[in-house]
């Protein structure tokens, strides 16, 4: 994440909370959901850069989330593979997490 410590702390707390609530989520998948929910990243390259991850790894995890309708693809660049995403219908159950401070 960036040098913004409070925002990074909130991000990590929400990721951990999502992982506890849905044990099928990997840490990267939970991070993608939190990033989309908080508006921190809406495309795969930005998310990969913010967390220092390989873009291919992020794309793999994004595909798994779209299969579960937790995220939906809104746009894809065929040349760069940058994939824009938004919360899917199944992510509605997590929406309340992003409105309050996480309880860890």
ZASETOR-397713 format. One record per residue: residue number from 1; residue in one letter; x, y, z of N, C-alpha, C in turn. Coordinates in steps of 0.05 Angstrom, whole numbers, plus 32768, in hexadecimal, padded with zeros to 4 digits. Layout:
<sites>
<site kolmar="NUM" zagu="a" n_X="X" n_Y="Y" n_Z="Z" ca_X="X" ca_Y="Y" ca_Z="Z" c_X="X" c_Y="Y" c_Z="Z"/>
...
</sites>
This chain:
<sites>
<site kolmar="1" zagu="x" n_X="8011" n_Y="7FE9" n_Z="8000" ca_X="8000" ca_Y="8000" ca_Z="8000" c_X="8012" c_Y="8019" c_Z="8000"/>
<site kolmar="2" zagu="x" n_X="8005" n_Y="802F" n_Z="7FFF" ca_X="8014" ca_Y="8048" ca_Z="8000" c_X="801E" c_Y="804E" c_Z="801C"/>
<site kolmar="3" zagu="x" n_X="8029" n_Y="8065" n_Z="8020" ca_X="8034" ca_Y="806D" ca_Z="803A" c_X="801E" c_Y="8077" c_Z="804D"/>
<site kolmar="4" zagu="x" n_X="8005" n_Y="8077" n_Z="8045" ca_X="7FEF" ca_Y="8080" ca_Z="8055" c_X="7FE9" c_Y="806A" c_Z="806A"/>
<site kolmar="5" zagu="x" n_X="7FF5" n_Y="806B" n_Z="8081" ca_X="7FF4" ca_Y="8055" ca_Z="8095" c_X="7FD7" c_Y="8050" c_Z="809F"/>
<site kolmar="6" zagu="x" n_X="7FC7" n_Y="8065" n_Z="80A6" ca_X="7FAC" ca_Y="805F" ca_Z="80AF" c_X="7F9B" c_Y="8050" c_Z="809A"/>
<site kolmar="7" zagu="x" n_X="7F9D" n_Y="8059" n_Z="8081" ca_X="7F8E" ca_Y="804C" ca_Z="806B" c_X="7F98" c_Y="8030" c_Z="8067"/>
<site kolmar="8" zagu="x" n_X="7FB2" n_Y="802C" n_Z="8068" ca_X="7FBD" ca_Y="8011" ca_Z="8064" c_X="7FB4" c_Y="7FFF" c_Z="807B"/>
<site kolmar="9" zagu="x" n_X="7FB4" n_Y="8009" n_Z="8093" ca_X="7FAB" ca_Y="7FFA" ca_Z="80AA" c_X="7F8E" c_Y="7FF2" c_Z="80A7"/>
<site kolmar="10" zagu="x" n_X="7F7D" n_Y="8004" n_Z="809E" ca_X="7F61" ca_Y="7FFE" ca_Z="809A" c_X="7F5D" c_Y="7FE9" c_Z="8084"/>
<site kolmar="11" zagu="x" n_X="7F6D" n_Y="7FEC" n_Z="806F" ca_X="7F6C" ca_Y="7FD9" ca_Z="8059" c_X="7F72" c_Y="7FBD" c_Z="8063"/>
<site kolmar="12" zagu="x" n_X="7F88" n_Y="7FBA" n_Z="8072" ca_X="7F91" ca_Y="7FA0" ca_Z="807C" c_X="7F7C" c_Y="7F94" c_Z="808F"/>
<site kolmar="13" zagu="x" n_X="7F71" n_Y="7FA5" n_Z="80A1" ca_X="7F5D" ca_Y="7F9C" ca_Z="80B4" c_X="7F44" c_Y="7F91" c_Z="80A5"/>
<site kolmar="14" zagu="x" n_X="7F3C" n_Y="7F9F" n_Z="8090" ca_X="7F25" ca_Y="7F96" ca_Z="8080" c_X="7F2B" c_Y="7F7C" c_Z="8071"/>
<site kolmar="15" zagu="x" n_X="7F43" n_Y="7F7A" n_Z="8067" ca_X="7F4C" ca_Y="7F61" ca_Z="8059" c_X="7F4A" c_Y="7F4A" c_Z="806D"/>
<site kolmar="16" zagu="x" n_X="7F55" n_Y="7F4D" n_Z="8084" ca_X="7F54" ca_Y="7F38" ca_Z="8099" c_X="7F38" c_Y="7F31" c_Z="80A0"/>
<site kolmar="17" zagu="x" n_X="7F27" n_Y="7F45" n_Z="80A3" ca_X="7F0B" ca_Y="7F40" ca_Z="80AA" c_X="7EFD" c_Y="7F30" c_Z="8094"/>
<site kolmar="18" zagu="x" n_X="7F01" n_Y="7F37" n_Z="807B" ca_X="7EF5" ca_Y="7F28" ca_Z="8065" c_X="7EFF" c_Y="7F0B" c_Z="8065"/>
<site kolmar="19" zagu="x" n_X="7F18" n_Y="7F07" n_Z="8069" ca_X="7F23" ca_Y="7EEC" ca_Z="806A" c_X="7F16" c_Y="7EDB" c_Z="8080"/>
<site kolmar="20" zagu="x" n_X="7F11" n_Y="7EE8" n_Z="8097" ca_X="7F03" ca_Y="7ED9" ca_Z="80AD" c_X="7EE7" c_Y="7ED3" c_Z="80A5"/>
<site kolmar="21" zagu="x" n_X="7ED9" n_Y="7EE5" n_Z="8098" ca_X="7EBD" ca_Y="7EE2" ca_Z="8092" c_X="7EB9" c_Y="7ECE" c_Z="807A"/>
<site kolmar="22" zagu="x" n_X="7ECC" n_Y="7ECD" n_Z="8068" ca_X="7EC9" ca_Y="7EBB" ca_Z="8051" c_X="7EE4" c_Y="7EAC" c_Z="804E"/>
<site kolmar="23" zagu="x" n_X="7EE6" n_Y="7E95" n_Z="805A" ca_X="7EFF" ca_Y="7E86" ca_Z="8059" c_X="7F07" c_Y="7E7C" c_Z="803D"/>
<site kolmar="24" zagu="x" n_X="7EF6" n_Y="7E7F" n_Z="8029" ca_X="7EFD" ca_Y="7E78" ca_Z="800E" c_X="7F0E" c_Y="7E8E" c_Z="8000"/>
<site kolmar="25" zagu="x" n_X="7F0E" n_Y="7EA6" n_Z="800C" ca_X="7F1D" ca_Y="7EBC" ca_Z="8000" c_X="7F3B" c_Y="7EB9" c_Z="8007"/>
<site kolmar="26" zagu="x" n_X="7F4C" n_Y="7EBD" n_Z="7FF3" ca_X="7F68" ca_Y="7EC0" ca_Z="7FF8" c_X="7F6E" c_Y="7EDC" c_Z="8001"/>
<site kolmar="27" zagu="x" n_X="7F85" n_Y="7EE1" n_Z="800C" ca_X="7F8C" ca_Y="7EFD" ca_Z="8014" c_X="7F8A" c_Y="7F11" c_Z="7FFC"/>
<site kolmar="28" zagu="x" n_X="7F93" n_Y="7F08" n_Z="7FE5" ca_X="7F92" ca_Y="7F1A" ca_Z="7FCE" c_X="7F75" c_Y="7F1F" c_Z="7FC5"/>
<site kolmar="29" zagu="x" n_X="7F65" n_Y="7F0B" n_Z="7FC6" ca_X="7F49" ca_Y="7F0E" ca_Z="7FBF" c_X="7F3B" c_Y="7F21" c_Z="7FD2"/>
<site kolmar="30" zagu="x" n_X="7F40" n_Y="7F1D" n_Z="7FEC" ca_X="7F35" ca_Y="7F30" ca_Z="8000" c_X="7F3E" c_Y="7F4C" c_Z="7FFB"/>
<site kolmar="31" zagu="x" n_X="7F58" n_Y="7F4F" n_Z="7FF4" ca_X="7F63" ca_Y="7F6A" ca_Z="7FEE" c_X="7F55" c_Y="7F76" c_Z="7FD6"/>
<site kolmar="32" zagu="x" n_X="7F50" n_Y="7F67" n_Z="7FC1" ca_X="7F42" ca_Y="7F72" ca_Z="7FAA" c_X="7F26" c_Y="7F7B" c_Z="7FB1"/>
<site kolmar="33" zagu="x" n_X="7F18" n_Y="7F6C" n_Z="7FC2" ca_X="7EFD" ca_Y="7F74" ca_Z="7FCA" c_X="7EFE" c_Y="7F8D" c_Z="7FDA"/>
<site kolmar="34" zagu="x" n_X="7F11" n_Y="7F8F" n_Z="7FED" ca_X="7F13" ca_Y="7FA7" ca_Z="7FFD" c_X="7F1B" c_Y="7FBF" c_Z="7FEC"/>
<site kolmar="35" zagu="x" n_X="7F2E" n_Y="7FBC" n_Z="7FDA" ca_X="7F36" ca_Y="7FD2" ca_Z="7FC9" c_X="7F1F" c_Y="7FDC" c_Z="7FB8"/>
<site kolmar="36" zagu="x" n_X="7F0F" n_Y="7FCA" n_Z="7FAE" ca_X="7EF7" ca_Y="7FD2" ca_Z="7F9E" c_X="7EE3" c_Y="7FE0" c_Z="7FB0"/>
<site kolmar="37" zagu="x" n_X="7EDE" n_Y="7FD5" n_Z="7FC8" ca_X="7ECB" ca_Y="7FE0" ca_Z="7FDA" c_X="7ED2" c_Y="7FFB" c_Z="7FE4"/>
<site kolmar="38" zagu="x" n_X="7EEC" n_Y="8000" n_Z="7FE8" ca_X="7EF5" ca_Y="801A" ca_Z="7FF3" c_X="7EFC" c_Y="802E" c_Z="7FDC"/>
<site kolmar="39" zagu="x" n_X="7EFC" n_Y="8024" n_Z="7FC4" ca_X="7F04" ca_Y="8036" ca_Z="7FAE" c_X="7F22" c_Y="803B" c_Z="7FAC"/>
<site kolmar="40" zagu="x" n_X="7F31" n_Y="8029" n_Z="7FB7" ca_X="7F4F" ca_Y="802C" ca_Z="7FB6" c_X="7F5B" c_Y="8024" c_Z="7F9C"/>
<site kolmar="41" zagu="x" n_X="7F4E" n_Y="8010" n_Z="7F8F" ca_X="7F58" ca_Y="8007" ca_Z="7F75" c_X="7F40" c_Y="7FFB" c_Z="7F66"/>
<site kolmar="42" zagu="x" n_X="7F3E" n_Y="8001" n_Z="7F4D" ca_X="7F28" ca_Y="7FF7" ca_Z="7F3D" c_X="7F32" c_Y="7FE8" c_Z="7F24"/>
<site kolmar="43" zagu="x" n_X="7F4C" n_Y="7FE4" n_Z="7F23" ca_X="7F58" ca_Y="7FD4" ca_Z="7F0D" c_X="7F6F" c_Y="7FC3" c_Z="7F18"/>
<site kolmar="44" zagu="x" n_X="7F75" n_Y="7FAE" n_Z="7F09" ca_X="7F88" ca_Y="7F9A" ca_Z="7F12" c_X="7FA4" c_Y="7FA5" c_Z="7F13"/>
<site kolmar="45" zagu="x" n_X="7FAD" n_Y="7FB5" n_Z="7F01" ca_X="7FC8" ca_Y="7FC0" ca_Z="7F02" c_X="7FCD" c_Y="7FD2" c_Z="7F19"/>
<site kolmar="46" zagu="x" n_X="7FB9" n_Y="7FE4" n_Z="7F1F" ca_X="7FBC" ca_Y="7FF6" ca_Z="7F36" c_X="7FBD" c_Y="7FE6" c_Z="7F50"/>
<site kolmar="47" zagu="x" n_X="7FAC" n_Y="7FD2" n_Z="7F53" ca_X="7FAD" ca_Y="7FC1" ca_Z="7F6B" c_X="7FC8" c_Y="7FB3" c_Z="7F6D"/>
<site kolmar="48" zagu="x" n_X="7FD1" n_Y="7FA7" n_Z="7F57" ca_X="7FEB" ca_Y="7F99" ca_Z="7F58" c_X="8002" c_Y="7FAC" c_Z="7F60"/>
<site kolmar="49" zagu="x" n_X="8001" n_Y="7FC4" n_Z="7F55" ca_X="8016" ca_Y="7FD8" ca_Z="7F5B" c_X="8015" c_Y="7FE1" c_Z="7F78"/>
<site kolmar="50" zagu="x" n_X="7FFD" n_Y="7FE6" n_Z="7F82" ca_X="7FFA" ca_Y="7FEF" ca_Z="7F9E" c_X="8004" c_Y="7FDB" c_Z="7FB2"/>
<site kolmar="51" zagu="x" n_X="8000" n_Y="7FC2" n_Z="7FAC" ca_X="8008" ca_Y="7FAD" ca_Z="7FBF" c_X="8022" c_Y="7F9F" c_Z="7FB8"/>
<site kolmar="52" zagu="x" n_X="802F" n_Y="7FA7" n_Z="7FA2" ca_X="8048" ca_Y="7F9B" ca_Z="7F9A" c_X="8045" c_Y="7F7E" c_Z="7F91"/>
<site kolmar="53" zagu="x" n_X="802F" n_Y="7F78" n_Z="7F83" ca_X="802A" ca_Y="7F5D" ca_Z="7F7A" c_X="802E" c_Y="7F5A" c_Z="7F5C"/>
<site kolmar="54" zagu="x" n_X="8033" n_Y="7F42" n_Z="7F53" ca_X="8034" ca_Y="7F3D" ca_Z="7F36" c_X="8018" c_Y="7F40" c_Z="7F2B"/>
<site kolmar="55" zagu="x" n_X="8016" n_Y="7F4D" n_Z="7F14" ca_X="7FFC" ca_Y="7F52" ca_Z="7F07" c_X="7FEE" c_Y="7F38" c_Z="7F00"/>
<site kolmar="56" zagu="x" n_X="7FFD" n_Y="7F24" n_Z="7EF7" ca_X="7FF1" ca_Y="7F0A" ca_Z="7EF0" c_X="7FE4" c_Y="7EFD" c_Z="7F08"/>
<site kolmar="57" zagu="x" n_X="7FF0" n_Y="7F00" n_Z="7F1F" ca_X="7FE4" ca_Y="7EF5" ca_Z="7F37" c_X="7FCA" c_Y="7F02" c_Z="7F3E"/>
<site kolmar="58" zagu="x" n_X="7FC9" n_Y="7F1C" n_Z="7F3B" ca_X="7FB0" ca_Y="7F2C" ca_Z="7F40" c_X="7F9B" c_Y="7F23" c_Z="7F2C"/>
<site kolmar="59" zagu="x" n_X="7FA2" n_Y="7F20" n_Z="7F13" ca_X="7F8E" ca_Y="7F18" ca_Z="7EFF" c_X="7F82" c_Y="7EFC" c_Z="7F06"/>
<site kolmar="60" zagu="x" n_X="7F93" n_Y="7EEA" n_Z="7F0F" ca_X="7F89" ca_Y="7ED0" ca_Z="7F17" c_X="7F75" c_Y="7ED1" c_Z="7F2D"/>
<site kolmar="61" zagu="x" n_X="7F7B" n_Y="7EE1" n_Z="7F42" ca_X="7F69" ca_Y="7EE4" ca_Z="7F59" c_X="7F50" c_Y="7EF3" c_Z="7F51"/>
<site kolmar="62" zagu="x" n_X="7F52" n_Y="7F06" n_Z="7F3F" ca_X="7F3B" ca_Y="7F15" ca_Z="7F35" c_X="7F28" c_Y="7F03" c_Z="7F26"/>
<site kolmar="63" zagu="x" n_X="7F33" n_Y="7EF1" n_Z="7F17" ca_X="7F22" ca_Y="7EDD" ca_Z="7F08" c_X="7F12" c_Y="7ECC" c_Z="7F1C"/>
<site kolmar="64" zagu="x" n_X="7F1F" n_Y="7EC3" n_Z="7F31" ca_X="7F12" ca_Y="7EB3" ca_Z="7F45" c_X="7EFB" c_Y="7EC2" c_Z="7F52"/>
<site kolmar="65" zagu="x" n_X="7EFE" n_Y="7EDC" n_Z="7F57" ca_X="7EE9" ca_Y="7EED" ca_Z="7F62" c_X="7ED2" c_Y="7EF1" c_Z="7F4F"/>
<site kolmar="66" zagu="x" n_X="7ED8" n_Y="7EF4" n_Z="7F35" ca_X="7EC3" ca_Y="7EF8" ca_Z="7F22" c_X="7EB3" c_Y="7EDE" c_Z="7F1F"/>
<site kolmar="67" zagu="x" n_X="7EC0" n_Y="7EC7" n_Z="7F22" ca_X="7EB2" ca_Y="7EAE" ca_Z="7F21" c_X="7E9D" c_Y="7EAB" c_Z="7F37"/>
<site kolmar="68" zagu="x" n_X="7EA3" n_Y="7EB8" n_Z="7F4E" ca_X="7E90" ca_Y="7EB8" ca_Z="7F65" c_X="7E7E" c_Y="7ED0" c_Z="7F65"/>
<site kolmar="69" zagu="x" n_X="7E7F" n_Y="7EE1" n_Z="7F51" ca_X="7E6F" ca_Y="7EFA" ca_Z="7F4E" c_X="7E75" c_Y="7F0D" c_Z="7F65"/>
<site kolmar="70" zagu="x" n_X="7E8D" n_Y="7F0B" n_Z="7F71" ca_X="7E95" ca_Y="7F1F" ca_Z="7F86" c_X="7EA0" c_Y="7F38" c_Z="7F79"/>
<site kolmar="71" zagu="x" n_X="7EAC" n_Y="7F35" n_Z="7F62" ca_X="7EB4" ca_Y="7F4C" ca_Z="7F52" c_X="7EAA" c_Y="7F47" c_Z="7F35"/>
<site kolmar="72" zagu="x" n_X="7EA7" n_Y="7F5D" n_Z="7F27" ca_X="7E9F" ca_Y="7F5B" ca_Z="7F0A" c_X="7EB3" c_Y="7F6C" c_Z="7EFA"/>
<site kolmar="73" zagu="x" n_X="7EB9" n_Y="7F62" n_Z="7EE3" ca_X="7ECB" ca_Y="7F71" ca_Z="7ED1" c_X="7EBB" c_Y="7F86" c_Z="7EC2"/>
<site kolmar="74" zagu="x" n_X="7EC5" n_Y="7F9E" n_Z="7EC3" ca_X="7EB7" ca_Y="7FB4" ca_Z="7EB6" c_X="7EC5" c_Y="7FBD" c_Z="7E9C"/>
<site kolmar="75" zagu="x" n_X="7EDF" n_Y="7FB6" n_Z="7E9A" ca_X="7EEE" ca_Y="7FBE" ca_Z="7E82" c_X="7F08" c_Y="7FAE" c_Z="7E82"/>
<site kolmar="76" zagu="x" n_X="7F11" n_Y="7FA7" n_Z="7E6A" ca_X="7F2A" ca_Y="7F98" ca_Z="7E68" c_X="7F3A" c_Y="7FA3" c_Z="7E50"/>
<site kolmar="77" zagu="x" n_X="7F54" n_Y="7FA8" n_Z="7E55" ca_X="7F66" ca_Y="7FB0" ca_Z="7E40" c_X="7F75" c_Y="7F98" c_Z="7E36"/>
<site kolmar="78" zagu="x" n_X="7F6F" n_Y="7F90" n_Z="7E1D" ca_X="7F7B" ca_Y="7F78" ca_Z="7E12" c_X="7F99" c_Y="7F79" c_Z="7E0F"/>
<site kolmar="79" zagu="x" n_X="7FA4" n_Y="7F91" n_Z="7E0B" ca_X="7FC1" ca_Y="7F94" ca_Z="7E08" c_X="7FD0" c_Y="7F92" c_Z="7E22"/>
<site kolmar="80" zagu="x" n_X="7FC7" n_Y="7F9F" n_Z="7E37" ca_X="7FD5" ca_Y="7FA0" ca_Z="7E50" c_X="7FCA" c_Y="7F8C" c_Z="7E64"/>
<site kolmar="81" zagu="x" n_X="7FB2" n_Y="7F81" n_Z="7E5F" ca_X="7FA4" ca_Y="7F6F" ca_Z="7E71" c_X="7F9A" c_Y="7F7D" c_Z="7E8A"/>
<site kolmar="82" zagu="x" n_X="7F9C" n_Y="7F98" n_Z="7E8B" ca_X="7F90" ca_Y="7FA7" ca_Z="7EA1" c_X="7F72" c_Y="7FA2" c_Z="7EA1"/>
<site kolmar="83" zagu="x" n_X="7F68" n_Y="7F99" n_Z="7EB8" ca_X="7F4C" ca_Y="7F92" ca_Z="7EBB" c_X="7F3F" c_Y="7FA4" c_Z="7ED0"/>
<site kolmar="84" zagu="x" n_X="7F2B" n_Y="7FB2" n_Z="7EC8" ca_X="7F1D" ca_Y="7FC3" ca_Z="7EDA" c_X="7F06" c_Y="7FB3" c_Z="7EE7"/>
<site kolmar="85" zagu="x" n_X="7F01" n_Y="7FB8" n_Z="7F00" ca_X="7EEE" ca_Y="7FA8" ca_Z="7F0E" c_X="7EDD" c_Y="7FB9" c_Z="7F21"/>
<site kolmar="86" zagu="x" n_X="7EC7" n_Y="7FAE" n_Z="7F29" ca_X="7EB4" ca_Y="7FBA" ca_Z="7F3D" c_X="7EA8" c_Y="7FA3" c_Z="7F4D"/>
<site kolmar="87" zagu="x" n_X="7E9E" n_Y="7FAA" n_Z="7F65" ca_X="7E91" ca_Y="7F95" ca_Z="7F75" c_X="7E7B" c_Y="7F87" c_Z="7F65"/>
<site kolmar="88" zagu="x" n_X="7E79" n_Y="7F6D" n_Z="7F67" ca_X="7E63" ca_Y="7F5E" ca_Z="7F5B" c_X="7E4C" c_Y="7F5C" c_Z="7F6D"/>
<site kolmar="89" zagu="x" n_X="7E36" n_Y="7F50" n_Z="7F64" ca_X="7E1E" ca_Y="7F4E" ca_Z="7F73" c_X="7E22" c_Y="7F3F" c_Z="7F8E"/>
<site kolmar="90" zagu="x" n_X="7E33" n_Y="7F2A" n_Z="7F8D" ca_X="7E37" ca_Y="7F19" ca_Z="7FA5" c_X="7E47" c_Y="7F28" c_Z="7FBA"/>
<site kolmar="91" zagu="x" n_X="7E54" n_Y="7F3F" n_Z="7FB3" ca_X="7E64" ca_Y="7F4E" ca_Z="7FC6" c_X="7E53" c_Y="7F60" c_Z="7FD7"/>
<site kolmar="92" zagu="x" n_X="7E39" n_Y="7F62" n_Z="7FD1" ca_X="7E28" ca_Y="7F74" ca_Z="7FE0" c_X="7E28" c_Y="7F6D" c_Z="7FFE"/>
<site kolmar="93" zagu="x" n_X="7E2C" n_Y="7F54" n_Z="8005" ca_X="7E2D" ca_Y="7F4C" ca_Z="8021" c_X="7E44" c_Y="7F58" c_Z="8030"/>
<site kolmar="94" zagu="x" n_X="7E58" n_Y="7F62" n_Z="8022" ca_X="7E6F" ca_Y="7F6E" ca_Z="802F" c_X="7E6D" c_Y="7F8D" c_Z="8030"/>
<site kolmar="95" zagu="x" n_X="7E5A" n_Y="7F98" n_Z="8023" ca_X="7E58" ca_Y="7FB5" ca_Z="8020" c_X="7E59" c_Y="7FC4" c_Z="803B"/>
<site kolmar="96" zagu="x" n_X="7E4C" n_Y="7FB9" n_Z="804F" ca_X="7E4B" ca_Y="7FC6" ca_Z="8069" c_X="7E67" c_Y="7FC8" c_Z="8076"/>
<site kolmar="97" zagu="x" n_X="7E79" n_Y="7FB6" n_Z="806F" ca_X="7E94" ca_Y="7FB7" ca_Z="807A" c_X="7EA3" c_Y="7FD1" c_Z="8073"/>
<site kolmar="98" zagu="x" n_X="7E9D" n_Y="7FDB" n_Z="805B" ca_X="7EAB" ca_Y="7FF2" ca_Z="8051" c_X="7EA0" c_Y="800C" c_Z="805B"/>
<site kolmar="99" zagu="x" n_X="7E89" n_Y="800B" n_Z="8069" ca_X="7E7D" ca_Y="8024" ca_Z="8073" c_X="7E86" c_Y="802A" c_Z="808F"/>
<site kolmar="100" zagu="x" n_X="7E91" n_Y="8016" n_Z="809D" ca_X="7E98" ca_Y="8019" ca_Z="80B9" c_X="7EB6" c_Y="8012" c_Z="80BD"/>
<site kolmar="101" zagu="x" n_X="7EC1" n_Y="8019" n_Z="80D4" ca_X="7EDC" ca_Y="8011" ca_Z="80DB" c_X="7EDC" c_Y="7FF3" c_Z="80E1"/>
<site kolmar="102" zagu="x" n_X="7EF0" n_Y="7FE5" n_Z="80D8" ca_X="7EF1" ca_Y="7FC8" ca_Z="80DD" c_X="7EF6" c_Y="7FC2" c_Z="80FB"/>
<site kolmar="103" zagu="x" n_X="7EEA" n_Y="7FAD" n_Z="8104" ca_X="7EEF" ca_Y="7FA3" ca_Z="811F" c_X="7F01" c_Y="7F8B" c_Z="811C"/>
<site kolmar="104" zagu="x" n_X="7F19" n_Y="7F8C" n_Z="8127" ca_X="7F2B" ca_Y="7F76" ca_Z="8124" c_X="7F2C" c_Y="7F65" c_Z="813D"/>
</sites>
